[in-house]
Amino acid sequence: MLTRWEPGSYTREDTPAIPYAIDLTNYPGENAHQEWVRCIREGKSPEFSSARTARHITEILLAGLESARTGQRIAVASTL
């Protein structure tokens, strides 16, 4: 079982994140580490995540916090 964390608030940094379980029962019999190693060996990106996706999402969340702090629109430069 994996855990996905979501912000408890998009405007308050002190609000704890909320954990959500990711059900992998329909996932091909590998654990997350085996999947990661398999993807490296085969030169593929994992099906459910990538560093590029994580960076983009992080940029969106940080822009949201900056926008809430300043009241201004913040541009997001990265794309998927």
N, CA, C and O of each residue as an XYZ file, in Angstrom:
320
protein
N       0.841     -1.176      0.000
C       0.000      0.000      0.000
C       0.888      1.241      0.000
O       1.835      1.333      0.781
N       0.584      2.178     -0.865
C       1.296      3.449     -0.916
C       0.405      4.543     -0.346
O      -0.811      4.380     -0.244
N       1.017      5.648      0.020
C       0.267      6.788      0.546
C       0.536      8.005     -0.308
O       1.683      8.329     -0.614
N      -0.533      8.672     -0.689
C      -0.454      9.940     -1.421
C      -0.836     11.030     -0.432
O      -1.836     10.913      0.277
N      -0.050     12.071     -0.389
C      -0.302     13.170      0.554
C      -0.811     14.378     -0.205
O      -0.268     14.749     -1.246
N      -1.852     14.983      0.323
C      -2.393     16.215     -0.257
C      -2.364     17.301      0.808
O      -2.490     17.014      1.999
N      -2.201     18.532      0.385
C      -2.174     19.621      1.367
C      -3.497     19.714      2.127
O      -4.571     19.536      1.552
N      -3.403     19.991      3.416
C      -4.598     20.210      4.214
C      -5.256     21.539      3.875
O      -6.452     21.727      4.097
N      -4.463     22.457      3.335
C      -4.942     23.764      2.927
C      -4.047     24.272      1.813
O      -2.840     24.031      1.818
N      -4.630     24.964      0.871
C      -3.846     25.553     -0.207
C      -3.424     26.985      0.105
O      -2.723     27.618     -0.684
N      -3.852     27.489      1.253
C      -3.511     28.867      1.605
C      -2.792     28.991      2.947
O      -2.217     30.039      3.243
N      -2.817     27.937      3.757
C      -2.150     27.993      5.066
C      -1.049     26.942      5.121
O      -1.329     25.746      5.053
N       0.180     27.373      5.241
C       1.311     26.454      5.272
C       1.363     25.617      6.540
O       1.959     24.539      6.530
N       0.757     26.077      7.636
C       0.830     25.361      8.902
C      -0.215     24.254      9.036
O      -0.224     23.546     10.043
N      -1.093     24.086      8.047
C      -2.105     23.036      8.093
C      -1.473     21.712      7.678
O      -0.840     21.644      6.625
N      -1.629     20.647      8.487
C      -0.990     19.372      8.149
C      -1.539     18.765      6.859
O      -2.698     18.977      6.501
N      -0.692     18.012      6.174
C      -1.097     17.319      4.951
C      -2.037     16.169      5.302
O      -2.020     15.652      6.419
N      -2.858     15.780      4.326
C      -3.831     14.706      4.521
C      -3.368     13.481      3.737
O      -3.157     13.565      2.527
N      -3.205     12.321      4.428
C      -2.770     11.113      3.720
C      -3.954     10.381      3.083
O      -5.029     10.291      3.675
N      -3.743      9.859      1.865
C      -4.724      9.031      1.186
C      -4.031      7.754      0.736
O      -2.965      7.811      0.123
N      -4.618      6.618      1.029
C      -4.032      5.337      0.632
C      -4.233      5.120     -0.864
O      -5.284      5.452     -1.412
N      -3.218      4.561     -1.518
C      -3.308      4.206     -2.927
C      -3.414      2.691     -3.001
O      -2.497      1.983     -2.584
N      -4.499      2.200     -3.516
C      -4.733      0.761     -3.617
C      -3.992      0.211     -4.832
O      -4.253      0.609     -5.968
N      -3.078     -0.698     -4.580
C      -2.290     -1.281     -5.658
C      -2.688     -2.721     -5.965
O      -1.917     -3.457     -6.581
N      -3.885     -3.132     -5.542
C      -4.281     -4.525     -5.760
C      -4.384     -4.877     -7.233
O      -4.149     -6.029     -7.596
N      -4.723     -3.935     -8.089
C      -4.810     -4.213     -9.520
C      -3.506     -3.914    -10.253
O      -3.418     -4.031    -11.475
N      -2.496     -3.523     -9.474
C      -1.198     -3.211    -10.058
C      -0.434     -4.510    -10.248
O      -0.603     -5.433     -9.451
N       0.405     -4.615    -11.281
C       1.074     -5.894    -11.547
C       1.975     -6.356    -10.416
O       3.032     -5.736    -10.302
N       1.754     -7.260     -9.631
C       2.453     -7.891     -8.546
C       3.791     -7.350     -8.080
O       4.537     -8.095     -7.444
N       4.130     -6.150     -8.344
C       5.391     -5.583     -7.906
C       5.134     -4.557     -6.816
O       4.079     -3.924     -6.772
N       6.112     -4.405     -5.944
C       5.990     -3.285     -5.017
C       6.580     -2.050     -5.687
O       7.100     -2.142     -6.799
N       6.509     -0.922     -5.042
C       6.932      0.331     -5.659
C       8.420      0.314     -6.001
O       8.818      0.853     -7.035
N       9.240     -0.289     -5.158
C      10.680     -0.325     -5.421
C      10.993     -1.203     -6.629
O      11.827     -0.847     -7.463
N      10.327     -2.341     -6.719
C      10.536     -3.212     -7.878
C      10.102     -2.507     -9.162
O      10.767     -2.626    -10.191
N       9.001     -1.785     -9.105
C       8.516     -1.042    -10.268
C       9.532      0.019    -10.673
O       9.800      0.207    -11.860
N      10.091      0.706     -9.694
C      11.080      1.752     -9.959
C      12.311      1.160    -10.643
O      12.785      1.702    -11.642
N      12.829      0.056    -10.113
C      14.007     -0.594    -10.702
C      13.683     -1.103    -12.108
O      14.492     -0.949    -13.023
N      12.513     -1.704    -12.286
C      12.113     -2.206    -13.604
C      12.070     -1.061    -14.617
O      12.535     -1.214    -15.747
N      11.517      0.075    -14.221
C      11.440      1.224    -15.126
C      12.828      1.731    -15.508
O      13.060      2.102    -16.658
N      13.748      1.747    -14.546
C      15.115      2.174    -14.855
C      15.751      1.214    -15.848
O      16.360      1.643    -16.828
N      15.612     -0.085    -15.600
C      16.221     -1.079    -16.488
C      15.641     -1.016    -17.905
O      16.359     -1.214    -18.885
N      14.346     -0.742    -18.002
C      13.682     -0.710    -19.304
C      13.680      0.681    -19.934
O      13.225      0.851    -21.065
N      14.188      1.674    -19.204
C      14.232      3.031    -19.738
C      12.858      3.668    -19.877
O      12.636      4.476    -20.779
N      11.933      3.310    -18.991
C      10.561      3.840    -19.034
C      10.284      4.689    -17.801
O      10.983      4.587    -16.793
N       9.262      5.523    -17.893
C       8.793      6.282    -16.734
C       7.763      5.450    -15.988
O       6.999      4.716    -16.615
N       7.722      5.548    -14.656
C       6.670      4.848    -13.912
C       5.292      5.286    -14.378
O       5.096      6.440    -14.760
N       4.354      4.376    -14.346
C       3.012      4.678    -14.842
C       2.274      5.690    -13.976
O       1.480      6.477    -14.491
N       2.523      5.682    -12.672
C       1.722      6.534    -11.804
C       2.446      7.761    -11.281
O       1.855      8.542    -10.535
N       3.702      7.958    -11.645
C       4.380      9.169    -11.191
C       5.680      9.372    -11.959
O       6.208      8.447    -12.576
N       6.173     10.574    -11.910
C       7.494     10.883    -12.468
C       8.016     12.126    -11.771
O       7.249     12.906    -11.206
N       9.326     12.301    -11.818
C       9.926     13.487    -11.196
C       9.443     14.752    -11.895
O       9.252     15.783    -11.251
N       9.247     14.679    -13.206
C       8.777     15.842    -13.959
C       7.371     16.253    -13.495
O       7.083     17.437    -13.322
N       6.512     15.258    -13.299
C       5.158     15.537    -12.800
C       5.228     16.138    -11.397
O       4.530     17.108    -11.102
N       6.067     15.567    -10.535
C       6.202     16.071     -9.165
C       6.703     17.512     -9.162
O       6.225     18.333     -8.380
N       7.667     17.823    -10.035
C       8.182     19.192    -10.111
C       7.088     20.162    -10.547
O       6.954     21.249     -9.986
N       6.313     19.765    -11.545
C       5.238     20.618    -12.050
C       4.193     20.863    -10.956
O       3.750     21.993    -10.753
N       3.809     19.810    -10.265
C       2.813     19.942     -9.196
C       3.354     20.816     -8.072
O       2.628     21.645     -7.523
N       4.629     20.632     -7.727
C       5.244     21.462     -6.690
C       5.237     22.930     -7.092
O       4.956     23.806     -6.274
N       5.548     23.195     -8.364
C       5.532     24.585     -8.841
C       4.123     25.175     -8.746
O       3.960     26.332     -8.359
N       3.116     24.389     -9.095
C       1.724     24.857     -9.000
C       1.370     25.183     -7.548
O       0.781     26.227     -7.267
N       1.735     24.277     -6.623
C       1.409     24.500     -5.208
C       2.134     25.720     -4.652
O       1.545     26.510     -3.914
N       3.402     25.877     -5.001
C       4.143     27.048     -4.520
C       3.588     28.341     -5.113
O       3.539     29.366     -4.433
N       3.174     28.294     -6.366
C       2.554     29.476     -6.984
C       1.244     29.820     -6.282
O       0.918     30.992     -6.094
N       0.494     28.781     -5.896
C      -0.751     29.021     -5.161
C      -0.502     29.683     -3.821
O      -1.224     30.600     -3.430
N       0.520     29.220     -3.119
C       0.859     29.841     -1.833
C       1.304     31.288     -2.017
O       0.906     32.169     -1.256
N       2.131     31.524     -3.030
C       2.602     32.894     -3.302
C       1.434     33.794     -3.697
O       1.368     34.953     -3.287
N       0.519     33.256     -4.491
C      -0.652     34.025     -4.897
C      -1.525     34.376     -3.695
O      -2.027     35.495     -3.583
N      -1.700     33.402     -2.793
C      -2.496     33.667     -1.588
C      -1.821     34.721     -0.717
O      -2.490     35.562     -0.117
N      -0.496     34.670     -0.652
C       0.249     35.625      0.174
C       0.201     37.030     -0.405
O       0.043     37.998      0.339
N       0.336     37.158     -1.726
C       0.437     38.481     -2.353
C      -0.876     38.996     -2.926
O      -1.031     40.197     -3.144
N      -1.824     38.092     -3.171
C      -3.071     38.499     -3.809
C      -2.927     38.714     -5.307
O      -3.830     39.248     -5.952
N      -1.793     38.300     -5.861
C      -1.523     38.482     -7.284
C      -1.556     37.145     -8.018
O      -1.368     36.088     -7.415
N      -1.795     37.206     -9.320
C      -1.721     36.023    -10.164
C      -0.249     35.655    -10.346
O       0.574     36.525    -10.631
N       0.090     34.371    -10.183
C       1.459     33.889    -10.321
C       1.507     32.925    -11.517
O       0.753     31.954    -11.568
N       2.386     33.200    -12.460
C       2.510     32.347    -13.653
C       3.255     31.055    -13.296
O       4.195     31.063    -12.501
N       2.820     29.961    -13.892
C       3.496     28.666    -13.759
C       4.219     28.403    -15.069
O       3.593     28.309    -16.124
N       5.545     28.283    -14.997
C       6.352     28.162    -16.216
C       6.462     26.731    -16.725
O       6.558     26.518    -17.934
N       6.449     25.741    -15.827
C       6.635     24.356    -16.277
C       5.356     23.822    -16.907
O       4.256     24.304    -16.637
N       5.534     22.814    -17.753
C       4.406     22.149    -18.394
C       4.624     20.648    -18.351
O       5.728     20.182    -18.066
N       3.592     19.905    -18.629
C       3.734     18.438    -18.718
C       3.717     18.007    -20.151
O       3.823     16.815    -20.438
